[in-house]
Amino acid sequence: MKSAFIILTIFLLSFQQSISQTKEEAREILNTICSEAFHGRGYAMGGAQKTAQFIENRLKKLGLKKFDKSYFQKFKIHVNTLSGNNSVSINNKKLIPGVDYLFSASSDSLTGTFDLAIIDSSLISQPEKFKKFIHADFSDKVILIDTLGLLKRNFHDAYQMITEINTLKAKAVVAITRKKLIYSPSKIRKDFPLIILKQSSLPNKPKEIQIAVDSKYYSAFETQNIIAYIKGKTDTSIVFSAHYDHLGTMGRDVFFPGANDNGSGVASLLTLAKYFSKQKKPKYNIVFMFFSGEELGLQGSYYYSEHPVFPLKKIKFFINLDMVGSGDNGIKIVNGTVFKTEFDKLVTINNRNNYLPSIKIRGKAANSDHYFFFEKGVPTIFIYTLGKYKEYHNIFDTPERLPLSKFEGLMHLLIDFINDL
């Protein structure tokens, strides 16, 4: 009896140590691919390509197989990039990029000093004055548009036209926001720069602005999905997916680390690949798909769904992981209402082992790389974690901030679920 207790104790200690090592390895992956050297895993400065090579090297070391001669599935995208000079000053006060302001990723290049023409509530409330204002020549000015105090319903359309298509034909447009600064890449380049400026960073009586922004547009930028697998006993497959691209850079000095979105998904897939590569031969192939172009509108997963390397009908189940770096409040499962049997199985496993605080259900949503597979009839769910962590599409989504609080629990849940399948 005593020896059995000792053996059980040793096993539990060993088990806890392996969990700790798994989390540490995940954080090492995050520290690497979210570092400045990977340039925000974007399409400028080789960030996405460098990340793809990192993933490829990991897959090779684990001995995962290729469906073709390469792990890579290449495709081309349209993208505008901001990788050169990047600065904004108002009234000769230099602002901090990523903190005080963001350039829209669709911005055109511009360098110079310009007078500011301001649209605010005091101007909008005077129709005659506003009418005269909008008929002025702004070809050598920058429009600054401040919505504070604007209650007129019809102003929303005017605001959209000024910020989206620059109807006043100004050199650039500055839009004031009171929300968090959020950046997203762009498939297009407009003929003017758009600057999103924090209201708290706007000086009193702004009169003059200095702008420097360099953009480069690619009409056929080559990137790649990465696909690898562990051979099973049948030709049916279980698929894990995650996108590895992120927002890239905004100028030379600002990059977006993307720890939760979606470094966490990459770390999860590599963790699962390592685990299953060391187990006995599974019943089904276990496939790992790392998609590019997600941040530009699910480009990589769409391309793959149209050009699969094995028949989509051979996929038994598909699990997409995106933003899985917290978990204090559990997880949510998109398509859980559609695939209720699988959802209930995950809940049962979790209730038995207490891996996560909760598993919440959600219906259909076109919000990640599962979507085009689901549209083609593949049984597919998308999992993301719930918790206090809220950094998203900004410079603060860093590995040191990301808690990975329920990383081990999620990994165990998925492993048990696959073994049960």
Sequence and secondary structure as in RCSB ss.txt:
>XXXX:A:sequence
MKSAFIILTIFLLSFQQSISQTKEEAREILNTICSEAFHGRGYAMGGAQKTAQFIENRLKKLGLKKFDKSYFQKF
KIHVNTLSGNNSVSINNKKLIPGVDYLFSASSDSLTGTFDLAIIDSSLISQPEKFKKFIHADFSDKVILIDTLGL
LKRNFHDAYQMITEINTLKAKAVVAITRKKLIYSPSKIRKDFPLIILKQSSLPNKPKEIQIAVDSKYYSAFETQN
IIAYIKGKTDTSIVFSAHYDHLGTMGRDVFFPGANDNGSGVASLLTLAKYFSKQKKPKYNIVFMFFSGEELGLQG
SYYYSEHPVFPLKKIKFFINLDMVGSGDNGIKIVNGTVFKTEFDKLVTINNRNNYLPSIKIRGKAANSDHYFFFE
KGVPTIFIYTLGKYKEYHNIFDTPERLPLSKFEGLMHLLIDFINDL
>XXXX:A:secstr
 HHHHHHHHHHHHHHHHHHHHHHHHHHHHHHHHTSGGGGGG SSTTHHHHHHHHHHHHHHHHT B SSSSSEEEE
EEEEEEB S EEEEETTEE  BTTTEEE TT   EEEEEEEEEE HHHHT HHHHHHHHTS  TTEEEEE  TT 
  TTHHHHHHHHHHH TT  SEEEEEESS      BS   SS EEEEEGGG  SS  EEEEEE  EEEEEEEEEE
EEEEE  SSS EEEEEEE     BBSSS B   IIIIIHHHHHHHHHHHHHHTSS  SSEEEEEEES GGGTSHH
HHHHHHS SS GGGEEEEEEE S S  TT EEEETTTTSHHHHHHHHHHHHHH  SS EEE     SSTTHHHHH
TT  EEEEEE SS    SSTT  TTT   TTHHHHHHHHHHHHHH 
